[in-house]
């Protein structure tokens, strides 16, 4: 039998031995979604890294409750709010935001390396289908909930002198412009590929000269004249002094294990989102709608 330290997934029997619990209790806790687990062909499997994290988070209401690690999609408003939260708490706590793209963020969340993942995988109208379909691709999504952050304007970011040539979407694709794309698994890249697909155009046909790993890196490449056009949110375009062509309104949301929703730092963040000062900041950045922020919009059935 493998040693616990060598295991990636554990059976109910192994978890019972590891935690010194009755095996029937382990099954009951899995069915009640108290333990992180997934059922494959009728058999429960328990990711060991998440079992260890569950034990740590259970100690004294969570040994790691003095920190909150956010990953996933890039957003300038969230970056500014996290910086302000850190300024308030000082060295007493850690609130960190690492923009990795939606898919990598969900992988990190699934493995227990992050507390929250942000994502924008579909338009407002398609959110309930696209976001939930994406989440269900991860083995422990049954322990997650999704909370609405805000809506954003998403579209083409272009050099200002080219903006007048972007009024007709179809003509954009006829131009020999240099495109900066995003890495695979990023929400903005998903939007770009979906937009192209509706027009019968393959992403490989673009004159892609660069790959950016954040929206701000994408805008910076265009501002430095290393590229001409890319796909991103309005706020990033405006803060870089670039042109913007709105194409869709997307939902920017937060995904987390159910217990994280009540963590003090997250509630502080949601409180900031409804603050008049934040709404003024969002208006200055451009392209945000903070209506209904902080509402739970999906939970496992």
N, C-alpha and C positions, 0 to 999 in steps of 0.2 A: 504493500500500500504506500502511496506517495506521502511524503511528509507535508504538513500543511503549508510550509513555506514554498513548496514546489508547485502547488496547485494554482490553476487559473480559475477553474470552476469547481465547486464542491457539490456533492450530493446532499440530500437531507440528512442522511446518516452521518456523513462527515461533519456537517455543520453542527449536528447534535453533539457529537464527540468534542468538537472544537470549542463550543460554547457551554458544554456540560449541561445540555438541556435534554428533555425527553423528545424523542424523534417525532411523536405526535404533536408536541408543542411547536416544533419547527414547521411542520406542515400547516398547522393552524395559523401561525404568524405569517407564513407565505401567502396563504389564501386571503388573509386580512390586510395584505400589503404592508405589514409591519417590517418585514425583512426584505431587502433588495433581492429579487429573484426573477427568473423567467421560466416559463413552462414550454418545453420543446417536445413534441410528440407525446404529450401526457406526462412528461417527467420534469420535475422541478430541478433547475440548476441555479446555483448561487455564486455570483462572481466574488471571489475571495477578497479582492481589493475593496469591494463595496461592503462586504461583511465587516472587514476591519474598520472601515470608515464609520459604519453604523455603530460599532462598539465605542469608538472614540467620541462620536457625536452624542452618544447616550450618557456619557460621563458628565455629571454635574451640569445637566442641561446643555451639554455640548462644549467639549474642551476647546473647540475652534470657533466658539461664538464671538470671539473678539476679532474676527476677520471675515471678510466677504470677498470672494474672488469671482469676478465677472469676466466672461470670455464671449466669443462669438462675433457678431456683425459690428462693423465700425459705425460710429455716429458722433458727430462733433458736440451735440448738446449733452449727450451722456458723458463724454469725456470731461466737459466743463463741470458738470454736476459732481462727478466723482472727485475731481480735484478740489472742489469746494467742501465736500464732505470730509476729505482727508485733512484739509486745513482746520476744520472744526474739531476733529477728534485728536489731532496731533499724533504723538507717538503711543497713545494708549491702545489704538486699534489699527488694523490694516484693511483698507478698502482699495482693491486693485482692479483695473480694467485692462484686459489684453485683447485687442481686436485680432481675431484669427480667421474670420469668415464663419458663416453659419454652420457648415457641416463639421469642420474641425472643432468648433466650439461645442457642438453636440457630442462629438466623440469624447472630448475632455470631460464634459459633464457626465457622460455615461460611465466613464472610468473613475469618477470621483475626484478628479483633479481640479474641478471648478464647482462653485456653488450655484451659479446662474449662467445661462447662455442667452444671448440676444440673437434674434434672427428676423429676417425680412425675406420671405420666400415666395410671397404672392401679393397680388393687389388686394385692396380692402375687400372687394367682392369675392375673391377666391381664397381668402385667408383660411376660412374654416375647412376648406378641402386641402389646400396645399400645405399649410403648416402642420395640420394633424397627420396627414399622410407622411410627411417627413419625419415627425416624431416617432411614429409607429415603426419606423425602420430600426429603432434602437432597442436592445433587448430588455432594458429596465424602464421603459417609458411608462409602465404602469404606476410608478412611484412619482411621476412628474405632474406638474400643473403648468398652464400657460397663462400669463398675466399680460394684459394689453399695456403697452407703453404709450405710443402715440402714432399718428399717421404722418407720413412724410411724402413729399413730392419727389419722384424719381424720374430721371430722363437723361438726355444727352448733355454732357459737359463739353463745351467747345471753346476754342480761342475766340475772343470777342469780335475780331474782324471777320470771322466766318459765320457769325450768328445769323446775319441776314440771308445767308444761303441755306438755312436749315428750316425754313418755314414749311416746306413740303417734305414729309418724312421720306418718301420714295427717292427724292433727288439726293438725299444725304448718301444713300448707298451707291450712287453713281459717281461720287467724288473720289479722287485718288488720295484721300486724306490718310494720315498716319493715325492708327488707332492704338490706344493703350487699353488693354483688357485687364480683367482681374483673374486671380487664381481660381482653379476649379473648386467648387464648393462654396464660393462666395455668393451672397444673395444678389449682388449687382451683376455678377456674371450670369446667374440664372435668369435675371430679368432681360439682359441683353440677348441671350440665346433664344428666349421665348419670343421677344420682339422680332428677331430675325426670322425665326421659324414661321411666324404668321405671314411673313413676306416671301417665303420660299427661298431664303438665303441661308447658306451655311456659314457658321462663324469662321470656318477655315478660309473663307473667301475674302475676309477682311485683310487689309494691309496692316496687320498687327505688328508693331515695332517694339512694344514693351509689355511686360506683365507687372501690374502693381499689386501689392499685398495689403493695401488699405485704400479707402476712398481718398484720403488726404494725399497719399503718395501718388494716386492717379491724377488728382488735380494739380499737384506740384509738377508732374511731368509735362502737363499741358502748359502750365504757366511758364515753365522754363523753355518752351518751344521744342521740347524733345518729342512731342506728339501733338496732334491736332484735336482729337476727339476721344471721348470715352463715355462710359455709362456710370451714373452716380446720383447722389441726392442734391437737391437745390442748395442746402446750407453749405455744403463743401464747395460748390461752384461759386457762391457769392463771397465766401470768406477769402477765396483766391482771386477774386476779380475777374471771373470767367463768365462766358455766356452760358445760358441754360435753356433747354427746350423741354418743358414738362411733358411726359408721356403717360404717367400713371400715378395713382395715389396708392401707396403701399402701407401695410401695417407692420410697425416695428414693435416686436413683442419680447417678453422675458419668459424663459422656461427654467424651471427649478424643481428639485424634490419638494414634496408637499411641506415638510417641516421648515424649509428655508423661508417660506413665505412670511413666517412670523419673526424671523430674525430681526433684531433691532435695527441694524444698519440698512436693511432693505426697506423697512417701514419709514426710516428717515429719508431715504431716497424718494419714495413715493410721496412723502409729505412735501419734499422740495418741488416735486413736479407740479403740484397744485398751487404752489406759492405764486403770487402775482409777479414777483421778480423773475421767476423762471419763465413765466408766460411772456414777459417783456423780452427776455433774452431770446426765447424761441422765435418771437416775431422779428427781432433784429437779424437773427441768423437766416430766417426765411424758409418757407416750405413745411412748417410744422402745424399740426392740429392736435392739441393736448386733451381733447374731449375724451372722457371715459378712461383716462389713464389710471392704472392701478386696479382695474377690474379683472377678476378671474374669468377667462373666456374659454378655458378648456380644462377638464380634469378627466381621469380615466373612469370609464363606466363600471 
